[in-house]
Amino acid sequence: MKVNLEYLEGKLESLDGEELMKIKDNINCLFQHCIQALGEEHPIRVVNALQTLCALIRGVHQKNKSTSGFDIINMLMGFDKAELCMKNLMESLDSLLCAEGSESLKSLCLKLLLCLVTVTDNISQNTILEYVMINSIFEAILQILSHPPSRREHGYDAVVLLALLVNYRKYESVNPYIVKLSIVDDEATLNGMGLVIAQALSEYNRQYKDKEEEHQSGFFSALTNMVGSMFIADAHEKISVQTNEAILLALYEAVHLNRNFITVLAQSHPEMGLVTTPVSPAPTTPVTPLGTTPPSSDVISSVELPLDADVQTSNLLITFLKYSSIVMQDTKDEHRLHSGKLCLIILTCIAEDQYANAFLHDDNMNFRVNLHRMPMRHRKKAADKNLPCRPLVCAVLDLMVEFIVTHMMKEFPMDLYIRCIQVVHKLLCYQKKCRVRLHYTWRELWSVLRLSTNAGQWKEAASKVTHALVNIRAIINHFNPKIESYAAVNHISQLSEEQVLEVVRANYDTLTLKLQDGLDQYERYSEQHKEAAFFKELVRSISTNVRRNLAFHTLSQEVLLKEFSTIS
């Protein structure tokens, strides 16, 4: 019989606590029968069992208010049978996910697991997950990510599921998913995870670009041409695509926990070249992640590629930097604020990593990274074709500087500013340690001087910063007159780099600098001690969103019923 999910959940929800307790034995019996049916040969029975389990879990949880006073595990399975029930359930799901069976069936297994994980807003209060920790499905998730066809079909769900499981009581006990994720070194698996994340972020970037172009070519564009760009910043805020914190959390956990994943950030996407024909048909059951629709395959549109005609590949880091440049433009919205903060935390982890710094500063890895820049009255939008081809660290610095100069608002986002400065500081520490001289225009970053000379509320703070830059000012004041004198004596209007270097070398001995200690030291990032509250709130928000998107139509899977319409 076809399962009526809506009716089942509605019926359970309509009962009060006492009425539910009266049918506890029936619920226990139905739950156990469903688990037994997962071992059936006939797929339609397995489908019905999975759907019924979804309805039971969601229906009973919706009744679990603090006033009802019943225990979820007891209500669904009974305390005495819970351990065996969950062991059998997890083993069956593991087998179905790893088997070479129906892709639609695997999709429903992942939906059931997502349903199980997200029934409570705070996943750490979901006691059923203790059994998911004991009976791990980690290897099944890895298998999905390492196998291209299954990754294209189920990669998004698998990555989100893993990110959520990693966050179950992560500060209170040993979480086996954290331990296992931290030691994964299989290249195919890590690349698979990177592709899924890149794909979801790229889809966001593409949707934003499409909306931006539509916005610029529409009525508002004509209006601004008439009345000028007085309201351009306000109008720009209307171009919004819902952010995807779930996939960003997955990227964070991979970067933070697994040092081997760092190598994935810089790897080009072999399956993400210029769009010609799709590599695979569209999935039969597309997932909708937090208001966006993932691409139908690993193909990413050409707008995601570096603009160098000779380079037809992108990488996860470039895609992530573009995503960050969009969500960090407007941090007034709560989701964008969370996304912007998480982007900066991810960049903090990257800026601390030795290997990441090596490829960020590698002169042989040059890209044109077209970051989104906030429209402002005092500057024109830079033409894409004028972008220089530079090491990736320049794009990271551009992103930090862009945030710093475009968020001078009354409600000053001090927390985000500090994070931006910390990323810049960590990159500079690496450059000093490894003697890397970066060709970068620092002028936009070092402009606090004007604030210290004006009478305003920031004068004192600006004066402190200006005082701290005493060495930079000493260098400028010492060498500028020497360079001008050299040019005048030799009748040269513009000195070459070599001539300037010659002047510096000749006058270096007379330069007096103040000795500064500890500038190349910094406190390393620590999640548990400083960011625990942020991540608890973030995971709660993601859990709510995932649960909301597991609507009846995604769980009922009409395609499954067509696929298994008869029992032979």
N, C-alpha and C positions, 0 to 999 in steps of 0.2 A: 504493500500500500504506500502511496505517495505521502510523505510527511507534510503536515500543515504546520509549519514553523510558527506562523503568526498566532494560530489558534492555541497551540501548546503553551507558548510563552504567555499569551494573554490570560489563559486559564489559570496558570500558576500565579500570575501577578494579581489576579482578582481574589485569591484566597487570603484570609488573614492568617496570622501566625498559628493559631490553634487549629484551624482547618487544615493547614499544611502539615502540621504534626500528625494529624489523623491519617493522612495518606502517605506518611513517610515510608512505610513498608512497600507500598506500591511503587514509589519513586526509586527506592533501593533496588527493587526487583527489575524495573525497567532499565535502570542504569547498567546493571549487571548483564542483562540480556543483550543490550546494545554492544557491550564490550565483547561478549561471546560471538556476536554476529560479525564482528570485524574480521574474524578468521574464516568466514564463509567463502566458498568458491564463487558464488554468484555476485557480481559487482553491485547489482541494484540493492541487495540486502546490506552490503557494506555502506553504500551511499545513504540509505535510510537510517542506518545505525549512527553514522557520523552526524547527520542532520538532527536526529533526535537528541544525541548527546549535547549538541550546541544549544538546542532549545531548553533542555533540562538545566544545563549549567547557567545559562543566562536567566532563565525564568526563576530559578531558586535564588540566585544572587540578587535579583531585583527586589526580592522580598526581604533580603537580609539587612534590614535597618536595625539600628542599635536597640530599638524597643522590642523587636521580635524575640530576641534572646535565644535563637537556635544556632547550632553549629552547622556550617555549610557541609563539611565532610560527612558528618553524621547524617544529615538530611539527604545527601546524594547517594552515599554508599554504605553508611553504617560504620561506626568506629572499628568494629571487629574485622570487617572485610576490606577496609580502605586500602591497606598496604598491598594486598594481593590484587585488588581491582585496578589500582593505578599502575602496578607493575605490568599487568596484562595489557592495559590500555596503551601505555608508553611503548611496550614491545611491539604491539600491533601497528601503531602509528609509524614506528621506526621501520618496520618491515615494508609497509605500504609506500613510504617515502623512498626507500632504497631499491624497491623492486622495479623491474622494467615494465610496469603496468601502465594504466591510463594516466595521462598527464592531468586530466580533469579531476581524477580521484586524489592525486597528490595535492592538487590545489585545495581541495576540500579538507584534506588532513591538516594543511598549514593554516587554513581558516579556523579549524577547530582549536588548534594550538594557540593561535592569536586570540581567539575567543576566551580560552582558558586563562591566558596570561593577563588579559585586560579587563576581566569582569569587575575588578576593584580599581578605584582611582589610584590608590597607593598600592603598587604591585607587591611591596614588601609586607603588606598585611594579608596577602592572598596565601593562606596556609596550604592550599592544594599544591602550590609550586614547590613545596618541600619534596614532593614525590617526583616532580619534573627534574629536580636537582639530583635526586638519588638515581633515577632511571634516565640517564642523559640521552638526548637526541642530537648532541653536538656533531657527531660524525655524519649523521644523516644530512644536517644542514650544510656541512662542508662538501659532501658529495654533490649536493644540488649546485653549489657555487662553482665547483671544479669542472662540471660537465656542461658544455655550452648549450645544448638543447634544453636541458632542465633549468639552467640559469636564465635563459631567455623567457621561459614560461613562469618560473617561480622565484627568481632571484630577489625581486623586491620584497616579497613576503618573508623569505628566508633571512634576509639581512635585517629587516625590522624586528623579526622574532628574536634573532640572536642579540640585537642591541638591548631589547627589553629584558631578556633572560639574564644578561650580564649585570643588569642593575637590580636584581632581586637581592635584597639584604646585603648589598656589597660592602657596607661598613660594619656589619654586625657579625658576619660569619664567613667561613671559607666558601666562596661560590665556585663550583667546579667549572662553570662556563668561562669565568675570568681566567682561571688557571690554564684551561685548555686553549683559549684564544691567545694567551700571551706566548705560547710556545709553537704555534702553527708556523711551519717553515716550508710548506708545500707551495711551490711557485704557482701552479695552476689554480689552486684554491684562493690564494691571496690576490692574484690577478683577476679572478672571477669576482671577488668581492669589490675590488677597485672598479671594475667595469660596471657593476650594478649601481654603485654610488655615483660614478661619473655620468652614467646614463640619466639618473634621476635629476641630478643637478643641472645637466645640460638641457633637459626638458624644461626646467624652470627658467633657465637663461633664455631659451628659445621663445617661450611664451611671453616673457617680459619684453624681449626685443620686438616681437610681433605687435604687442599692445602699444609699445612706444612708437613704432612706425605708424600704426593706425591713428594714434593720438596726434602725431605731428602732421599727418596728412588730412586731418578732419577739420571740423568747424573751428575748433579752438585755435588751430594753427593760423587760420585766416584772421581770426579775431586779434591774436597777438600782433600780427603784422600791421593791423590798423591802430591799435592803442599802445603798442610797445610791449615790452616784456616785464611790466611792473609786477604782474602776479604770477610770473613763470614758476617760482618755487612752489607756490600753493597748488598750481595746476599739476605739477609733476607728481605730487603726492597721490593724485588720483590714479596714476598708473601703478596698479598693484596686482601681484599674483600671489596667492596664498603660499606662505613659506612652508618648507618641508623639514621640520625639526627632527623627525624620525630618522631620516637618511643622514642628516648632519650628526646626530648622536652616534649612528653606526660608524661614520668616518672618524669621529673623535675616539671612540673606544678602540678602533683598529690602530690609529696613530699612537694613542696613549699607552695601550697595553702591549702592542706587538712591534718590536723594533724592525722585524723583517718587512713589515708593511710599508715602512718608509720608502723602500726601493720602488714600490708600486706607484708612488706619487709622481715619479719622474718618467715612468715608462710610457712610451707612445702607445696609442691604441691601434693595434693592427686591424681591428674590426670596425674602426670608426673613421674610415677615410671619407673621401667625397662621396656623396650619396649618388648611387646609380640605381641598383635594384636592391630590395631588402634581402638580407642574408637568410631570413626565415619568415614563414608566414606569421601573421599577427596572432598573439595568444588567443585561445578560444574564450578564456575568462579573464579579461583585463582587470587589474586591480586599480583602485583609485586611491593613491596615497595623499591624504590630507589636502584634498582639493585640486590635485594635479593628476594628469593621466600620463603614465610612463610611456616612452617610445615603444613601438611594437617589436623592435629588435635592437641589436647593439649598434645599429647605424646611427650616427649623430650628424646632424646637418652641417653643411660646410661653414656656416657662420661661427661654429665653435672652433674652427681651425686657425692656427697662426696665419697672419696675412702675408707671409712670405710665399711667393709662388713656388719656390723650390721645396718648401716644407709642407707636406700634406698630412701631417699628424698633429694631434693634440695630446695632452696628458691630464691626469686627474688634478694635478696642482693648478694648472692654468684654468681648468673648468671651475675649480673651487674658488680661485681668486676672483674670477668673474662673478660667480654667485655672491661672494662676500661683498664685492663692490656695489651690488644691487641692494642687498638687504641692509647694508650699513648706511645707506643714504638716508633712510628715514627710520629712526629708532623710537618714534612716539608710540607706535602700535606695539602691544605687549609681545606678540609673536615675533615681530621683527627685532625687537629689543633682545629677546632670548636668542634668536638666530644670530644677531650681530655679536652678542657676547660669546656665544659658542664658537663662532668663526674665529674670534680673537684668541680664545683658549686653545683652539686647534693650532693656530699660527704660533702661539707661545710654545707649544710642545714641539713643533717643527723647528722653531728658531733655536731650541736647546739641543737638538740632535746633531751630532757630529757628521753623520753621513748625509743628512738632509742639507746641512750647510755646505758640504762639499759639492753637491750638484747645484745648489742654489747659486753658488759663486763660480761655477765652472764656465770659463770663457768659451769652451767648445759647445756649450748648450745654450744657444741664443734664440730667443723667441720674441715675436711681437705680441704683446698681451694687451688686448683692447679692453681695458677696464671701463666700467660705466662711471661717468663723472656727473655730479649733480649740476644741473643748469643754475648758473648764478649771474647776477646782473653785471658783475665787474669782469667777467671773462667769457670768451667765446668757446664753444665746444671744439675741442681739437679734432682736426680731420684725421680719420683712421689711417689714411695713406702716409701720413707724416710720422707714424709711430716708428721709433728706432728698434732695431733688433738687438736685444741685450740679454745678459744673464738674468735668470728668473728672480734673483734677489732684488733687482731693480723694480720689478713689478710688485713685490711684497712691500718695499719701501714706498713706492708710489701710492699703494693702497693705504698705508698708515698715514702718510702725509695728507692724502685726500681727506681722510676722516678728520684729522686734526684741524685742517683749515676750513672745513665746511660745517663744523658743528659748534661754532661759537654762539651758543644760544643762552637765553636767560636761565633755563633749567639745565645747567651745565652737566653733561654726562661724564662726571669725573672718573667713575669706575672704568668706563670704556677708554677714556683718555690715558689713564695710567697703564692700561693693558697695551695700548698702541705704543706708548713710550717704551714699555718693557720689551716689546718685540724688537723695536729699533735698537735698543741697548744691547740685547743679546746678539743681534746680527753684527753690531759694531765690535763687541767683545771677540767674536769669532774672527773678524777681519784683523783686529790687532794681534790676536794670538797667532794666526796663520800668515800674518803680513800680507794681507790681500789689499791692494789699492783699487778701490772701485771708482769707475768713471760715472759719477752721479751728481746731479745738480742739487746741492744741499740748501740753496738759498731759501726755498719756501719753508723749510723746517726751522731754520735759525733766524726767524724774524721777530723775537720778543722785545727787542730794543725800543721800538716805537712806543710800546705800552709803558715802559719804565720811565720815559721822558714826559708822558702825559699825566695830568692829574686825574686819576680815575680809581675805581675800586680795585683794579688789578695792579696798581702801581707798585705796591710793596712786594707782591709775589713776583712780578716781572723784574723788579730790582734784584731780588735774590737770585733769580735765574741768570740775569745779566752779569751779576757778580761771579756766579759760578762759571761763566764763559770767559773769565779773565784771560786765560791762555789763548783762546781763539782770537780775542781782541788784540792781545799783545803781538801775536803773529802777524795779523793784518796791519797793525800800526807800525810794526818794525820793517816789514818787507815792502809795503806799498811805496813809500818814498824812495827806497833803493831801486825798485823796478822802474819808477817814473824817471829817476835820475839817469839810470842806464839807458833808457829809451831816448832821453833828451841829448845826452852826450854823443850817442851813436846815430842820432837822427833817424830813429826807427819809430814809425807810427804804431805798429802792432808787433809785439814780441812773439816769437814761436815758443812752444813748450820747452824746448832745449835751452833757449836763451833765459827764460824765467828760472829754470832749474839751475842754470849757471850762476845767476844772481843770488839765489837762495843758498847755494853751497858756499859762495864767497862770503856771505854775511851771516851764516848760521852761528858762528862762534860768539857773536856779540848779542845774540838773542837770549833774553832772560825769561824763563818760564817758572811758574809756581808749581812746586811738586804736589801732585794729587795722588793720594793713595787709594787703592781699592776700586778704582773706576772700572776695572775689567772683571770685577766680581759681581755676581748676582745670586739672589735666592732662587733656587730651582722650583719649578711648578709642583705643587702638591694638591691633589684633588681632595683628599679626605679632610685635611685640616682647614682648607680655605673655601672650597667650592661645594661641600656636601649639600648645603641647603639649596643652592641653585640647581644642582642636578636632581634632587628629590622633587622639586617643583616642576622642573622641565619634564621628567619622566612621567609625572602625574598628568601633565598636559598632553603628552604624546599618547599615553594610555587611553585617555578620554577620547582623543581624536580617532585612534585606531578602532576603538570599540564602536564609535559613531559610524565609521565607514564600513563596518562589517554589517551592512544592512541585510534585510531578508533576501533581496534579490541576489546578493553575492553568495549567500549561504545556501539558497535553495538550488542554485546551479541547474537551470533548465536544460543546459547542454548535456548534463550528466544523464538526465532522464531520457533524452533522445538517444544518447550513446548506448544506454543500457535499458532500452524500452521493454525488453522481454526477458524472462528467465527461461533459459533453454533447459 
